[in-house]
Amino acid sequence: MRFDLNADEETLRDAVREFLAREVAGRIAAWETEGHCPVELGAHMGRNGLLGIGIPMQFGGSGMGYSALAVLCEELEYVDSALRILVSGHSVQVAQTLLRWGSADHQQRWLPELAMGRVFGGFVDTSRCAPVDGSVQRMTATKSARGYLLSGVAAAVPFVEHVGLWLLLVDVRDGSGGGHVPLLVTRDAPGLAVEVETDVRGLRCAGIGRLVAENVFVPAEQVLGNPQDVTLVAAFCRERGRFSYAAGCTGLARAALDASVAYCHARTAFGQTIGKFELIQQKLAAMVAGIDATRLLTLHASDLLDAGRDAGRVTALAALRGGEVAQRAADDAVQIHGAYGYSNEFPAERLMRNARAAAGLAGPVLPDQIAVAAAALAASADEADIPR
């Protein structure tokens, strides 16, 4: 297990920071106010090779692995959560699932488009995107002679207007508890529509909305994996989602720390800067410890994934710890800023809103807790080294 980035990853990190400073600096606040979804930035990232990270060179990508994706996700979320969420769906979940479970035709058709940013990919686990309104049916699939028919609604979907290739993990309705099925669906599929939510509190730059299907036919050749593999495909997608979320949490917590440190230097009270007060120092120390712990867990997970080893426990632990760290760091940043913590003059309130919203999109923490606990329970007494 390593404890730092290698030279190539440091070079990538510096390049991403330079790109974001040049293309995004000073624009996030305006985008937030307008509810602007910066898809033009995503296309520019594609032209600069950032969306091809994790995609092999034969398909137009860089050929780098999960460690590089972790670096990218952290740096993007440091600037704004919406940017990381775009890449999580596009580069981590859709592209990586195509590489592992897609047919040769799927890969030849879509991976070059994804690598260049000519098409955005998006992942939706419809079991976790049920509409709040109980009168609206959650999106499900019904088996037909030549494929599946999709009907219903998936809510809280990011970049809903701009994704060209959906990877949908959909529950099957066949009367026998048929599980779920991973489907590739294009934006122009007949019967598929989108509805954009304009009044959201967090992730205002993520183009949140609803995906609506009315008897959308998905041919059998657009199912990923073999019938016996659907559970493995679902686990693969969710594991990659946890991985990218954990990397993003490191970036958001870093942003909260940097905003807090800057404010501590600028704000004085009782004749000294507030950074000299012990309670403030405790909050800053907790941020630093959480950031380092989450980054190390994410690096460990990326090394396991790059080596093709089982990373389920570590990605679950990284997501679980990362979510706690990011939300606490954002909350503490608001506290450190005092009344200004709720003012859009400072980034703390945006970080708090995004931390909560991103955690909601990542899904409930209970599956992560169960995965971590199951790994602990599976260990023998000798392996666990329990005192006697």
C-alpha positions in Angstrom: 0.0 0.0 0.0 1.4 3.4 -0.9 0.9 6.7 0.8 1.4 9.3 -2.0 0.9 9.9 -5.6 3.5 8.8 -8.2 5.1 11.1 -10.6 2.6 10.6 -13.4 -0.3 11.2 -11.0 1.3 14.4 -9.7 1.8 15.6 -13.3 -1.9 14.9 -14.0 -3.0 16.6 -10.7 -1.0 19.8 -11.7 -2.4 19.7 -15.2 -6.0 19.4 -14.0 -5.5 22.2 -11.5 -4.1 24.5 -14.2 -6.9 23.6 -16.5 -9.6 24.4 -13.9 -7.9 27.6 -12.8 -7.9 28.8 -16.4 -11.3 27.7 -17.4 -13.4 27.9 -14.2 -11.8 30.4 -11.8 -14.3 32.9 -10.6 -17.3 31.5 -12.6 -18.8 29.0 -10.1 -20.7 31.7 -8.1 -22.4 33.0 -11.3 -23.2 29.5 -12.5 -24.7 28.7 -9.1 -26.9 31.9 -9.3 -28.0 31.1 -12.8 -28.4 27.3 -12.2 -26.1 26.9 -15.2 -25.0 23.4 -16.1 -21.5 23.8 -17.6 -21.6 21.1 -20.2 -19.4 23.2 -22.5 -16.7 22.7 -19.9 -17.2 19.0 -20.1 -16.8 19.0 -23.9 -13.6 21.1 -23.4 -12.4 18.5 -20.9 -12.9 15.9 -23.6 -10.9 17.8 -26.1 -8.1 18.1 -23.6 -8.1 14.4 -22.9 -9.5 14.5 -19.3 -12.6 12.5 -20.2 -10.4 9.8 -21.7 -8.6 9.0 -18.4 -9.3 5.4 -17.7 -10.1 4.5 -21.3 -7.4 2.5 -23.2 -5.4 4.3 -25.9 -6.9 2.0 -28.6 -10.2 3.8 -28.0 -8.7 7.3 -27.9 -8.1 7.5 -24.2 -5.0 8.0 -22.1 -4.7 4.4 -20.9 -4.3 5.5 -17.2 -6.1 3.7 -14.5 -8.2 4.1 -11.4 -5.5 6.0 -9.5 -5.6 8.7 -12.1 -9.4 8.8 -12.0 -9.2 9.3 -8.2 -6.9 12.3 -8.8 -9.3 13.7 -11.4 -12.4 13.3 -9.2 -10.7 14.9 -6.2 -9.5 17.9 -8.1 -12.9 18.4 -9.9 -14.9 18.3 -6.6 -12.5 20.7 -5.0 -13.8 23.2 -7.6 -17.5 22.1 -7.6 -19.3 18.8 -6.9 -21.2 19.0 -10.2 -17.9 18.6 -12.2 -17.0 15.5 -10.3 -20.5 14.0 -10.7 -20.3 14.4 -14.4 -17.0 12.5 -14.6 -18.2 9.9 -12.1 -21.1 8.8 -14.3 -19.2 9.3 -17.6 -15.7 8.1 -17.0 -15.9 5.9 -14.0 -19.3 4.1 -14.2 -20.3 4.1 -17.8 -16.8 3.8 -19.5 -15.4 1.3 -17.0 -18.5 -0.9 -17.1 -18.3 -0.9 -20.9 -14.7 -2.0 -20.7 -15.5 -4.8 -18.3 -18.9 -6.0 -19.5 -19.6 -4.5 -22.9 -19.4 -6.4 -26.1 -16.8 -5.6 -28.8 -19.5 -3.7 -30.7 -20.4 -1.7 -27.6 -16.8 -0.7 -27.0 -16.0 0.2 -30.6 -19.2 2.2 -30.9 -19.1 4.2 -27.6 -15.7 4.4 -26.0 -14.1 6.7 -28.6 -17.1 9.0 -28.3 -16.9 9.0 -24.5 -13.1 9.6 -24.6 -13.4 12.7 -26.8 -16.5 14.0 -25.0 -18.6 13.9 -28.1 -21.2 12.0 -26.1 -21.7 12.2 -22.3 -22.4 9.0 -20.4 -24.6 8.8 -17.3 -25.4 6.1 -14.8 -28.8 5.7 -13.1 -29.6 3.1 -10.5 -33.4 3.4 -10.7 -33.9 1.5 -7.4 -32.3 4.5 -5.7 -34.0 7.2 -7.8 -37.6 6.6 -7.0 -39.8 9.7 -7.3 -41.1 11.1 -4.0 -44.6 11.3 -5.3 -46.1 7.9 -4.6 -48.6 8.2 -7.4 -45.7 8.2 -9.9 -44.3 4.8 -10.9 -40.6 4.1 -10.4 -38.8 3.1 -13.6 -38.9 -0.6 -14.1 -38.3 -3.0 -17.0 -40.6 -5.7 -18.4 -39.2 -8.6 -20.4 -40.4 -8.8 -24.0 -39.7 -11.3 -26.8 -36.7 -9.3 -28.2 -35.6 -7.3 -25.2 -37.1 -5.1 -22.5 -39.8 -2.4 -22.2 -39.0 0.5 -19.9 -41.7 2.5 -18.1 -41.8 4.9 -15.2 -39.7 7.7 -13.7 -36.2 8.0 -12.3 -35.8 11.1 -10.1 -32.8 13.2 -9.0 -30.8 12.4 -12.1 -27.8 14.7 -12.8 -27.1 16.2 -16.2 -30.4 14.8 -17.4 -30.7 17.0 -20.4 -27.2 16.4 -21.7 -26.4 12.7 -21.3 -26.3 11.0 -24.7 -25.7 7.4 -23.5 -27.5 6.1 -20.4 -26.4 3.0 -18.4 -29.6 2.2 -16.5 -29.7 -0.4 -13.7 -33.4 -1.3 -13.7 -35.5 -3.6 -11.7 -37.3 -6.3 -13.8 -41.0 -6.8 -13.3 -41.8 -10.4 -14.3 -43.8 -11.6 -11.3 -40.9 -13.8 -10.0 -38.7 -11.2 -8.3 -36.6 -11.1 -11.5 -33.8 -8.9 -10.0 -32.4 -6.1 -12.1 -30.9 -5.7 -15.6 -28.2 -3.3 -16.9 -29.3 -1.5 -20.1 -27.7 0.8 -22.5 -30.2 3.4 -23.7 -29.6 6.4 -26.0 -31.0 9.8 -25.4 -33.0 9.7 -28.6 -34.8 6.4 -27.8 -38.5 6.7 -28.7 -40.6 7.2 -25.6 -37.7 8.6 -23.4 -38.1 12.1 -22.1 -36.5 14.4 -19.5 -37.8 16.9 -17.1 -35.4 19.5 -15.5 -35.8 20.6 -11.9 -35.1 24.3 -11.7 -35.5 24.8 -7.9 -32.8 22.8 -6.2 -30.7 23.7 -3.2 -27.5 21.7 -3.7 -25.7 20.8 -6.9 -27.2 23.7 -8.7 -24.7 23.3 -11.6 -25.5 19.6 -12.1 -28.7 19.9 -14.2 -30.8 17.7 -11.8 -34.0 16.4 -13.3 -36.2 13.3 -14.0 -35.8 10.7 -16.6 -39.2 9.6 -17.9 -39.8 6.4 -19.9 -43.0 5.4 -21.6 -42.8 2.0 -23.2 -39.2 2.5 -24.3 -38.0 -0.6 -26.1 -34.5 -1.7 -25.4 -33.3 -4.5 -27.7 -31.5 -7.5 -26.1 -28.2 -6.6 -27.7 -28.1 -3.5 -25.5 -28.1 -5.5 -22.3 -24.6 -5.5 -20.7 -23.2 -8.9 -19.7 -24.8 -12.3 -19.8 -28.0 -13.1 -18.0 -26.1 -14.9 -15.2 -23.8 -11.9 -14.7 -26.4 -9.2 -13.9 -25.7 -9.2 -10.2 -22.0 -8.9 -10.9 -22.5 -6.0 -13.3 -24.7 -4.2 -10.7 -22.1 -4.7 -8.0 -19.4 -3.4 -10.4 -21.3 -0.2 -11.2 -22.1 0.5 -7.5 -18.5 -0.2 -6.4 -17.2 2.3 -9.0 -19.8 4.8 -7.8 -18.6 4.5 -4.2 -15.0 4.8 -5.4 -15.5 8.1 -7.3 -17.7 9.5 -4.5 -14.9 8.9 -1.9 -12.4 10.6 -4.1 -14.7 13.5 -4.5 -15.3 13.8 -0.8 -11.6 14.3 -0.3 -11.8 17.3 -2.7 -14.8 18.8 -1.1 -13.2 18.5 2.4 -10.1 20.1 1.0 -12.1 23.0 -0.3 -13.8 23.4 3.1 -10.4 23.4 4.8 -8.8 26.0 2.5 -11.8 28.3 2.8 -11.7 28.0 6.5 -8.0 28.7 6.8 -8.3 31.7 4.5 -11.1 33.1 6.7 -9.1 32.3 9.9 -6.3 34.5 8.6 -8.7 37.4 7.7 -11.0 37.4 10.6 -10.1 38.8 14.0 -11.8 38.7 17.3 -10.7 39.8 20.8 -7.5 41.2 19.4 -6.3 38.2 17.4 -7.0 36.2 14.3 -9.6 33.5 15.0 -7.2 30.7 14.0 -5.5 31.2 17.3 -8.5 29.9 19.2 -8.3 26.3 20.3 -11.8 25.3 19.3 -11.1 26.6 15.7 -7.8 24.7 15.7 -9.7 21.5 16.7 -12.0 21.8 13.8 -9.1 22.4 11.4 -7.2 19.5 12.8 -10.2 17.2 12.3 -10.5 18.3 8.7 -6.8 17.6 8.0 -7.0 14.1 9.6 -10.2 13.3 7.7 -8.8 14.4 4.4 -5.6 12.4 4.8 -7.5 9.3 5.9 -10.0 9.4 3.1 -7.3 10.0 0.4 -5.3 7.0 1.7 -8.4 4.8 1.6 -9.2 5.9 -1.9 -5.6 5.4 -3.0 -5.7 1.9 -1.6 -9.0 1.2 -3.4 -7.6 2.5 -6.7 -4.5 0.3 -6.4 -6.7 -2.8 -5.7 -8.9 -1.9 -8.7 -5.9 -1.3 -11.0 -4.6 -4.7 -10.0 -7.9 -6.4 -10.7 -8.3 -7.4 -7.0 -11.4 -7.4 -4.8 -11.9 -3.8 -3.6 -15.5 -4.1 -2.3 -14.6 -3.7 1.4 -12.1 -0.8 0.8 -14.4 1.2 -1.5 -17.3 0.8 0.9 -15.0 2.0 3.8 -13.7 4.9 1.7 -17.2 6.0 0.8 -18.5 5.6 4.3 -15.6 7.5 5.8 -15.4 10.1 3.0 -19.1 11.0 3.3 -18.7 11.6 7.0 -15.5 13.7 6.5 -16.9 15.8 3.7 -20.2 16.6 5.5 -18.4 17.4 8.8 -15.8 19.5 7.1 -18.5 21.5 5.3 -20.6 21.9 8.4 -17.5 23.0 10.4 -16.5 25.5 7.7 -20.0 27.1 8.1 -19.4 27.3 11.9 -16.0 28.8 11.5 -17.4 31.5 9.2 -20.0 32.4 11.7 -22.9 34.4 10.2 -21.0 34.7 6.9 -21.2 30.9 6.7 -24.7 31.3 5.3 -23.8 34.1 2.9 -22.9 33.5 -0.7 -20.1 36.0 -0.3 -18.1 32.9 0.9 -18.0 29.3 -0.4 -18.8 27.6 2.9 -22.6 27.6 2.3 -22.3 26.1 -1.2 -20.0 23.4 0.1 -22.4 22.5 2.8 -25.3 22.3 0.3 -23.3 20.2 -2.1 -22.0 17.9 0.5 -25.5 17.0 1.6 -26.8 16.7 -2.0 -23.9 14.6 -3.2 -24.3 12.2 -0.3 -28.0 11.8 -1.3 -27.0 11.0 -4.9 -24.4 8.5 -3.7 -27.2 6.5 -2.0 -27.9 5.3 1.5 -24.9 4.6 3.8 -26.4 1.3 5.1 -25.1 -0.9 2.2 -21.6 0.5 2.9 -21.9 -0.2 6.6 -23.2 -3.7 5.9 -20.3 -4.4 3.5 -17.7 -3.2 6.1 -19.3 -5.1 8.9 -19.6 -8.3 6.9 -15.9 -8.2 6.1 -15.2 -7.9 9.8 -17.5 -10.7 10.7 -16.1 -12.9 8.1 -12.6 -12.7 9.6 -11.6 -15.6 11.9 -10.7 -14.9 15.5 -7.0 -15.3 14.7 -7.2 -12.9 11.7 -9.0 -10.4 13.8 -6.4 -10.6 16.5 -9.0 -10.4 19.3 -7.5 -10.1 22.8 -8.3 -13.1 25.0 
